[in-house]
Amino acid sequence: MTADPSVAPAPPTWESALQRLEDDVSRLEALEPGAAAPEVEEWEPPTDLGPLPHDLAPRARDLLSRQLFAVGRLTAALSGNRQQARVADSVRAATVVTGRAAYVDVRA
């Protein structure tokens, strides 16, 4: 469904900003091991919202905790992928045939 271009988007609120970030981290949390990372739009902090309302601080702290945990999982997965790539490279290097023919003159 496409947005109606004649309707101006709703002005951002702290609730919508937090919801956007919560949606992004929820997609990361739902990733199965080995799955491709979901598309996530680049996020820029809103500049016109003023300070975070006090009643939203617990929600923001929970979001930060979830983000940090997701980053830890992604970091561990990337580290594991790099280690697997190094092992695969070393196996490949040890088993690659150079393609040069070698002949031994057994009559000499």
N, C-alpha and C positions, 0 to 999 in steps of 0.2 A: 504494500500500500504506500503510495507516495503522499508526501505532505502537500497540503494546499498552499501554493506560493502566495496567495492573497492573504493568508492568515499569518500574522507575525508570531514567531515562536514565543512561548511563555518566558518571562524574565527568569533568570536563574535564581534559585534559592539555595540556602545551605542544605535543605532536605534533598533537593534534586542533585546537588553536587555530591553529597554523600552517597545517594542512591546509585549514581553513575559509577563511583569507585567500588561500592559494594557489589554491583553487578559484575564489574571486571574481575574482582578477586574471587567471586563465586565461580566464574568460568574457569579460573586457574585451579581452584580447589577441586573442581569436578573432573579435571584431567586424569585420564587413566595413564599408567606408566607406558611410555612408548608412543603416546598419542601426539599428534602435531599440536603446537600451541595455537590457541584461538586468535583470531584477528582482534586486536584491541586498538581502538583509536587513540591517538596521542592526546593526553590530557594536559590542559593548562589550568592552573588554579584560577578561579574567578577573582577578579580584582575589585568588583563593585558590590560585594556582599557585606563588607564590614567584618567585625570580629565574629567568631563562632559563638552562637548563643550558648549560654551556660547549660541549658537543658539538653543540648546536642553533644556535649563533651563526652559523656560515657559512650555514645554511639561512635564518635570519632576515635576514641581510644580503642574500642573493640575492633574497629576497622583497621587501625594501625597494627594491632596485634595480628590480625588475620593476614595482612599484607606481608608483615615480617616473616610469618610462618611460611607463606607461599613462596617468598623469595628464598628462604632456606631450602625448601623442597626443590625449587628450580636450580639453585646452585649445586645441590647434591646430584641432581640428575645430569646437569651439564658436566660436572666433574666425572661422573661415571661414564658418560658418553666419550669424553676425551680419553679416559683410560682405555676403554674398549677400542677406540680408534688407534691408539698407540700399539696395543696388542695386535690388532689386525694388520697394521703397517709392518710390524716386526715379523709376523708370520709371512706376509706377502714378500718382504725383502728376502727372507730365508728360503723361499720356495720358488721364486721367479726364475724362469729359465731365460737367459739372456737372448736366445735366438741365434746365437752364433754357432755355426756347425764346427765340431771338433773332429778331426780325422786323425787316426793313428795308423801309421804305415806298419802293418804287422809283418811285411816281407823284408823289412830291413834288418 
